[in-house]
């Protein structure tokens, strides 16, 4: 899983913390604090107290799953606070490392989770099992979910051939929510201090946004009504979290493979003022060329038209940012979506 950000230059822990965790760990700030907002009812919650508590956990607390679970969750007054504390510890103490994947089946979930706890590195299965067994000890229902994931731009509009990913669902106060701790880790964002922070978009993500890149083998865990079929999922473009964070319509374009002639037009919905950049490269290639883009707006509909000169299969990358002031000199765009383009 990879997120893109490009920049364009134009126009030349102590007792006080412990008590706070008990009493005010879940507060709604007058203005959202730094970090990555999520399209969920938890978007305005300030988790900073919980996060600091979990991130500063002493090594003596991490002797085993039970001691760590007790340390992380015992001060919490709500199920949400417990889930956040476990999430914050994992994202700050466990490193995503593909070299740990052996392809072998584990003897038990607990054995696998303990190995990740000991080694402090793992892949998606390790992240999801560690979350399940740290939080599950509190009695909160947690499940791990296996499924297909769309991780690469070259997979836009293409069938995903194999089950290759694992994530979690958690039941908080009677409602199920989705989270992907591995992707929160691998798409970390720099905070105001320049330090990488986990991408909280993947903590309790809205099901419609989650479904853009996740397809569970058990359709119940889409948490959607109606559910999406595998055939429909295979047709989706690659949609990045910035698409949702920048306010684009959650009902994203469902066709990721576009057959075109010399000019390609894509329509996107956003009520806000947005700026765009587009580029295109050979499908599966490592380079792309910036394209001139013609933008027409009617109400909330943006129509982006770009020239297509190269025959065969290409990937169209679309970047966007909130519209800035005229005096803005350095513009930072984020990748929002990619499409497979076929010109015969």
C-alpha positions as CSV (number, residue, x, y, z in Angstrom):
1,X,0.0,0.0,0.0
2,X,1.5,3.3,-1.1
3,X,0.2,6.9,-1.0
4,X,1.5,9.6,-3.3
5,X,2.2,13.2,-2.4
6,X,3.8,15.6,-4.9
7,X,4.7,19.3,-4.6
8,X,4.5,21.8,-7.3
9,X,6.2,25.2,-7.3
10,X,4.3,27.7,-9.4
11,X,4.5,31.5,-9.7
12,X,8.2,31.7,-9.1
13,X,3.8,10.7,31.0
14,X,3.3,10.8,34.7
15,X,0.3,10.8,37.0
16,X,-1.3,13.7,35.4
17,X,-1.4,11.8,32.1
18,X,-2.9,8.8,33.9
19,X,-5.6,10.8,35.5
20,X,-6.4,12.5,32.2
21,X,-6.8,9.1,30.6
22,X,-9.4,8.3,33.1
23,X,-11.3,11.5,32.9
24,X,-10.8,13.3,29.6
25,X,-9.3,10.9,27.2
26,X,-12.2,11.3,24.8
27,X,-12.8,15.0,24.2
28,X,-14.1,16.9,21.2
29,X,-11.7,19.8,20.5
30,X,-13.1,23.2,19.4
31,X,-10.9,22.8,16.3
32,X,-9.7,19.5,14.9
33,X,-6.1,18.8,16.0
34,X,-3.3,17.7,13.7
35,X,-3.5,14.3,12.1
36,X,-5.5,12.5,9.4
37,X,-9.3,13.0,9.7
38,X,-11.6,10.0,9.0
39,X,-15.0,10.1,7.4
40,X,-16.6,8.7,10.6
41,X,-18.5,9.9,13.6
42,X,-15.2,9.7,15.6
43,X,-13.5,12.2,13.4
44,X,-13.4,15.1,15.9
45,X,-12.2,13.2,18.8
46,X,-8.8,14.1,20.3
47,X,-7.0,10.9,21.0
48,X,-3.7,12.6,22.0
49,X,-3.9,11.6,25.7
50,X,-4.6,8.0,24.9
51,X,-1.9,7.9,22.3
52,X,0.8,9.3,24.6
53,X,-0.1,6.8,27.3
54,X,0.2,3.9,24.9
55,X,3.3,5.1,23.1
56,X,5.1,5.6,26.4
57,X,4.3,2.2,27.8
58,X,7.3,0.7,29.7
59,X,8.9,-2.4,28.4
60,X,8.0,-4.1,31.6
61,X,4.4,-3.9,30.6
62,X,5.0,-5.8,27.3
63,X,6.2,-9.1,28.8
64,X,3.3,-10.9,27.3
65,X,-0.1,-10.4,25.8
66,X,-1.9,-10.4,29.1
67,X,0.3,-7.9,30.9
68,X,0.3,-5.5,27.9
69,X,-3.4,-5.8,27.4
70,X,-4.0,-4.9,31.1
71,X,-1.6,-2.0,31.0
72,X,-3.1,-0.5,27.8
73,X,-6.8,-1.0,28.6
74,X,-7.2,-0.8,32.4
75,X,-7.3,3.0,32.7
76,X,-9.8,3.4,29.8
77,X,-13.4,4.2,30.7
78,X,-14.9,3.4,27.3
79,X,-14.6,0.6,24.7
80,X,-13.4,3.2,22.2
81,X,-10.6,4.3,24.5
82,X,-9.5,0.7,24.9
83,X,-9.5,0.0,21.2
84,X,-7.6,3.3,20.5
85,X,-5.0,2.5,23.2
86,X,-4.2,-0.9,21.7
87,X,-4.1,0.6,18.2
88,X,-1.7,3.4,19.3
89,X,0.7,0.9,21.0
90,X,0.9,-1.4,17.9
91,X,1.4,1.5,15.4
92,X,4.2,2.9,17.6
93,X,5.9,-0.3,18.6
94,X,5.5,-2.8,15.7
95,X,7.2,-2.3,12.3
96,X,5.7,-3.6,9.1
97,X,8.3,-5.9,7.6
98,X,7.6,-8.2,4.6
99,X,10.7,-10.3,5.3
100,X,8.8,-11.8,8.3
101,X,6.3,-13.5,5.9
102,X,7.3,-17.2,5.6
103,X,4.2,-18.6,3.9
104,X,3.9,-21.2,6.7
105,X,0.7,-21.7,8.7
106,X,1.0,-20.7,12.4
107,X,0.3,-23.3,15.1
108,X,-2.2,-21.0,16.8
109,X,-3.3,-17.4,16.7
110,X,-1.9,-16.7,20.2
111,X,1.5,-18.1,19.2
112,X,1.6,-15.9,16.1
113,X,0.5,-12.8,18.1
114,X,3.2,-13.5,20.8
115,X,5.8,-13.8,18.1
116,X,4.9,-10.4,16.7
117,X,4.9,-9.0,20.2
118,X,8.4,-10.4,20.8
119,X,9.9,-9.5,17.5
120,X,8.1,-6.1,17.1
121,X,7.7,-6.7,13.4
122,X,5.2,-8.4,11.1
123,X,2.9,-8.3,8.2
124,X,-0.9,-7.8,8.0
125,X,-1.8,-11.1,9.7
126,X,0.5,-10.3,12.6
127,X,-0.9,-6.8,13.1
128,X,-4.5,-8.1,13.0
129,X,-3.9,-11.0,15.4
130,X,-2.0,-8.8,17.8
131,X,-4.9,-6.3,17.9
132,X,-7.4,-9.1,18.3
133,X,-5.6,-10.8,21.3
134,X,-4.7,-7.6,23.1
135,X,-8.1,-6.1,22.9
136,X,-10.1,-9.3,23.0
137,X,-8.9,-10.0,26.5
138,X,-11.1,-7.2,27.7
139,X,-14.2,-8.9,26.4
140,X,-14.7,-6.6,23.4
141,X,-15.6,-8.6,20.3
142,X,-12.8,-8.5,17.7
143,X,-12.4,-10.5,14.6
144,X,-9.7,-10.9,11.9
145,X,-10.9,-10.7,8.3
146,X,-9.2,-12.2,5.3
147,X,-9.7,-10.8,1.9
148,X,-8.5,-9.2,-1.3
149,X,-6.9,-5.8,-1.4
150,X,-6.1,-3.3,-4.2
151,X,-2.6,-2.0,-3.4
152,X,-1.1,-1.0,-6.7
153,X,-2.1,1.5,-9.3
154,X,-1.7,-1.1,-12.0
155,X,-4.6,-3.0,-10.4
156,X,-7.1,-0.2,-11.2
157,X,-10.0,-1.8,-13.0
158,X,-8.3,-5.2,-12.9
159,X,-9.3,-8.5,-11.3
160,X,-7.6,-9.1,-8.0
161,X,-6.5,-12.7,-8.3
162,X,-5.7,-13.9,-4.7
163,X,-6.6,-13.4,-1.1
164,X,-3.6,-11.4,0.1
165,X,-4.6,-9.3,3.1
166,X,-6.0,-9.4,6.6
167,X,-7.6,-6.7,8.8
168,X,-9.9,-6.3,11.7
169,X,-13.5,-5.5,12.7
170,X,-14.3,-4.5,16.3
171,X,-17.6,-4.2,18.1
172,X,-17.8,-1.0,20.1
173,X,-20.9,-0.4,22.2
174,X,-22.9,-2.7,20.0
175,X,-21.7,-1.5,16.5
176,X,-19.1,-3.1,14.2
177,X,-16.3,-0.9,12.8
178,X,-13.4,-1.7,10.4
179,X,-9.7,-0.9,10.8
180,X,-6.5,-1.9,9.0
181,X,-3.5,-1.4,11.2
182,X,-1.0,-2.6,8.6
183,X,-2.1,0.1,6.2
184,X,-2.2,2.7,8.9
185,X,1.4,1.9,9.4
186,X,2.5,1.6,5.8
187,X,0.8,4.9,4.8
188,X,2.1,6.9,7.7
189,X,2.0,10.7,7.3
190,X,4.4,13.3,8.6
191,X,3.0,15.4,11.4
192,X,3.7,19.1,12.2
193,X,7.0,18.1,13.8
194,X,8.0,16.1,10.7
195,X,7.7,12.8,12.5
196,X,5.8,10.0,10.8
197,X,2.4,9.3,12.3
198,X,0.1,6.4,11.6
199,X,-2.6,7.1,9.0
200,X,-5.7,7.3,11.2
201,X,-7.9,7.1,8.1
202,X,-7.7,3.4,8.6
203,X,-8.8,3.5,12.2
204,X,-12.6,2.9,12.3
205,X,-13.1,3.7,8.6
206,X,-16.5,4.1,7.1
207,X,-17.5,0.9,5.3
208,X,-18.1,2.6,1.9
209,X,-14.6,4.1,1.8
210,X,-13.0,0.9,3.2
211,X,-14.7,-1.2,0.4
212,X,-12.8,0.8,-2.3
213,X,-9.7,-1.3,-1.7
214,X,-10.8,-4.2,0.6
215,X,-13.0,-7.2,-0.3
216,X,-13.5,-9.7,2.5
217,X,-14.0,-13.4,1.6
218,X,-17.0,-13.3,3.9
219,X,-19.3,-10.5,2.4
220,X,-20.9,-9.9,5.9
221,X,-17.7,-8.0,6.9
222,X,-18.3,-5.4,4.2
223,X,-20.8,-3.9,6.7
224,X,-22.7,-2.7,3.6
225,X,-26.3,-3.0,2.5
226,X,-26.4,-4.0,-0.3
227,X,-23.0,-5.7,-0.5
228,X,-20.5,-5.3,-3.3
229,X,-19.9,-8.4,-5.5
230,X,-16.3,-9.5,-6.4
231,X,-17.0,-8.7,-10.0
232,X,-17.9,-5.1,-9.0
233,X,-14.9,-4.8,-6.7
234,X,-12.6,-5.9,-9.6
235,X,-13.8,-3.1,-11.7
236,X,-13.0,-0.3,-9.2
237,X,-10.2,2.2,-9.7
238,X,-7.5,2.5,-7.2
239,X,-8.9,5.1,-4.7
240,X,-6.6,6.7,-2.1
241,X,-7.7,7.9,1.4
242,X,-7.0,11.5,0.2
243,X,-10.0,11.2,-2.1
244,X,-12.3,10.9,0.9
245,X,-10.3,13.3,3.1
246,X,-10.5,16.1,0.5
247,X,-14.3,15.8,0.4
248,X,-15.0,13.9,-2.8
249,X,-18.3,12.1,-3.1
250,X,-18.0,8.8,-1.1
251,X,-19.8,7.2,-4.1
252,X,-16.5,7.2,-6.0
253,X,-16.3,6.2,-9.8
254,X,-16.9,2.5,-10.0
255,X,-15.2,1.9,-13.4
256,X,-11.4,1.8,-13.1
257,X,-10.7,0.7,-16.7
258,X,-11.4,3.3,-19.3
259,X,-11.3,2.8,-23.1
260,X,-10.7,6.0,-24.9
261,X,-9.5,7.8,-28.0
262,X,-7.3,10.9,-28.1
263,X,-9.0,12.6,-25.2
264,X,-10.1,11.1,-21.9
265,X,-12.6,12.7,-19.5
266,X,-13.2,11.7,-15.9
267,X,-16.0,13.2,-13.7
268,X,-15.5,13.7,-10.0
269,X,-17.9,15.1,-7.4
270,X,-16.8,17.6,-4.7
271,X,-18.7,20.6,-3.2
272,X,-15.4,22.3,-2.3
273,X,-12.9,24.3,-4.3
274,X,-10.2,21.8,-5.5
275,X,-7.1,22.0,-7.7
276,X,-5.9,19.0,-9.8
277,X,-2.8,17.6,-11.5
278,X,-2.7,14.6,-13.8
279,X,0.0,12.3,-15.1
280,X,0.2,9.1,-17.1
281,X,2.6,6.3,-17.6
282,X,2.9,2.8,-18.9
283,X,0.8,0.3,-16.9
284,X,3.1,-1.3,-14.3
285,X,5.9,1.2,-15.1
286,X,7.9,3.3,-12.7
287,X,7.6,6.6,-14.4
288,X,4.8,9.0,-15.5
289,X,4.6,12.2,-17.5
290,X,2.6,15.3,-16.4
291,X,-0.4,16.0,-18.6
292,X,-2.1,19.2,-19.5
293,X,-5.6,19.0,-17.9
294,X,-8.7,20.9,-18.9
295,X,-11.1,21.3,-16.0
296,X,-14.8,22.2,-16.3
297,X,-16.9,22.7,-13.3
298,X,-20.7,22.7,-13.0
299,X,-21.9,22.9,-9.4
300,X,-20.2,20.0,-7.5
301,X,-19.1,18.2,-10.7
302,X,-15.6,18.5,-12.0
303,X,-14.8,17.2,-15.5
304,X,-11.1,16.6,-16.1
305,X,-10.1,16.1,-19.7
306,X,-6.5,15.0,-20.6
307,X,-4.9,14.0,-23.9
308,X,-4.0,10.4,-24.5
309,X,-1.1,10.0,-27.0
310,X,0.2,6.5,-26.1
311,X,-1.5,3.4,-27.4
312,X,-1.9,0.3,-25.3
313,X,-2.5,0.2,-21.6
314,X,-1.5,3.1,-19.4
315,X,-2.2,4.3,-15.9
316,X,-3.8,7.7,-15.3
317,X,-2.8,9.2,-11.9
318,X,-5.0,12.0,-10.5
319,X,-3.7,14.3,-7.8
320,X,-5.7,17.0,-5.9
321,X,-5.5,19.6,-3.2
322,X,-7.8,22.1,-1.6
323,X,-7.7,25.4,-3.5
324,X,-5.2,27.8,-1.9
325,X,-4.7,31.5,-2.1
326,X,-3.3,33.2,-5.3
327,X,-0.1,33.9,-3.4
328,X,0.5,30.2,-2.8
329,X,3.9,29.4,-4.3
330,X,4.5,25.8,-3.3
331,X,1.5,23.5,-3.8
332,X,1.3,20.0,-2.2
333,X,-1.0,17.6,-4.0
334,X,-2.0,14.1,-2.9
335,X,-2.8,11.2,-5.1
336,X,-6.6,10.6,-5.0
337,X,-7.2,7.9,-7.7
338,X,-5.7,6.0,-10.6
339,X,-7.3,4.4,-13.6
340,X,-6.2,2.0,-16.2
341,X,-6.5,3.6,-19.7
342,X,-6.7,1.6,-22.9
343,X,-6.2,3.3,-26.2
344,X,-6.3,1.1,-29.3
